[in-house]
Amino acid sequence: MCQHKSLFKAYDLRGRVPDELDAGLAYRIGRGYCQLYQPARVAVGFDIRNESPGLARALIAGLTDGGADAVNIGLCGTEEVYFAVFNGKLDGGIMVTASHNPKGYNGMKLVGPEARPISGETGLLRLRDLLIENEFSAVQGRGREIAQSNKSDYIAHLLSYIDLGELRPLKMVANPGNGGAGAMVKLLAAQLPFEFIYIHEKPDGDFPNGVPNPLLVENQATTAEAVRAHKADLGLAWDGDFDRCFFFDAQGDFIEGYYLVGLLAQTMLAQHPGATIVHDPRLTWNTIEQVGAAGGRAVQSRCGHAFIKQAMRERNALYGGEMSAHHYFRDFSYCDSGMIPWLLICALLSRSGQSLRELVAERVQAYPCSGEINFRVNEVAAVMERVLRRFERDATHIDRTDGIGMDFADWRFNLRASNTEPLLRLNVEARGDRSLMERQLAALVKLIEC
């Protein structure tokens, strides 16, 4: 009997190990996946967390007992599972990961053919119900486990996004945060004219330098200091399963992911004018302006990888970006990658001769933003309603794509409940007036916390 309904989130599975997720449940997830989707071949990968290899072994046993061949790609990034599925024309894939969650958590991201995400709206809840019933049909024959460790096709695909001939030497700090990105960066580095200074390079599920989540301010100082100490051109940091990449300029300043969305959109549109770009609703004005200036069409989507990918597929969008540093690419089967963005930015630095700071400085000034502020509140709905009542009369536009988005003449905000954690998330931006943004942020914080 499955007692772990809380494990099932809007677009993945995530919870504490072993209280909410253990090897027995991982096995049943494999059996349930086979019963629901009848796959012939399923890719399986796992991140650097200590529990991940054992959960992956149990998952593979469930898949093979369910009649599917499990293509085991081993320790990897989430995007490598996506690539294995769409490049190998497999029937689906499962990545064992808890992404940026703290130590003690684990989970899974599930996809079907073409690496299409399996979310709460597209099958995850049916899987949950099947696990609750805990009754699996007999199968004709057992599947096989197939080891697949060759990454050459994946590396070639990543490098196809840039022109190697136009690259100039750059010095960069690379901080995998003791997650899985280091090995992949080294495979790419062998073919790039860049000098890499590695910190927190060794994969370590004990997280000796903190959970690999570069969005946490306390985790940014190490990368920033290394950039300054080595006089690097930029710094790069990744989360544990490296589906997100974060940037630091040559002064060691952290670049908000919001400004990277507009920059990458313009970079992609230069090669594909008129294409559609999908963005999330948290911070929007800069992205909409940059996409329009580059001749593209900006389309808004609900936050989260499953929703962004669906919106991109429906519109054949070229690129999708979230301010949380998830970046999605049509040629990557609409999936997110933490490797493609920094390759594109390095190519842009090479072409333009400008620094990363120069490329984003004007946009930061034009649309100063708060970055995402998180709140733990007891009554999410009550807080949302209180904020709505306070501001709705003055708003020029109210958007409910995800949470509450309110536009005013010179500033706007979005307040939404997290899909993966018990948090309220707030983002505020203004038109060219940082002090206005800060005043409105302070007013919202006071209202939320009262």
Beta strands, then each sheet from edge to edge (+ up, - down):
strand 1: 13-16
strand 2: 41-46
strand 3: 69-75
strand 4: 92-96
strand 5: 105-111
strand 6: 145-147
strand 7: 170-175
strand 8: 194-198
strand 9: 234-238
strand 10: 245-248
strand 11: 254-255
strand 12: 276-279
strand 13: 297-300
strand 14: 319-321
strand 15: 327-329
strand 16: 335-336
strand 17: 373-375
strand 18: 397-399
strand 19: 404-407
strand 20: 411-417
strand 21: 424-430
sheet 1: 1+ 5- 4+ 2+ 3+ 6+
sheet 2: 8+ 7+ 9+ 10- 11+
sheet 3: 13+ 12+ 14+ 15- 16+
sheet 4: 17+ 21- 20+ 19- 18+
end
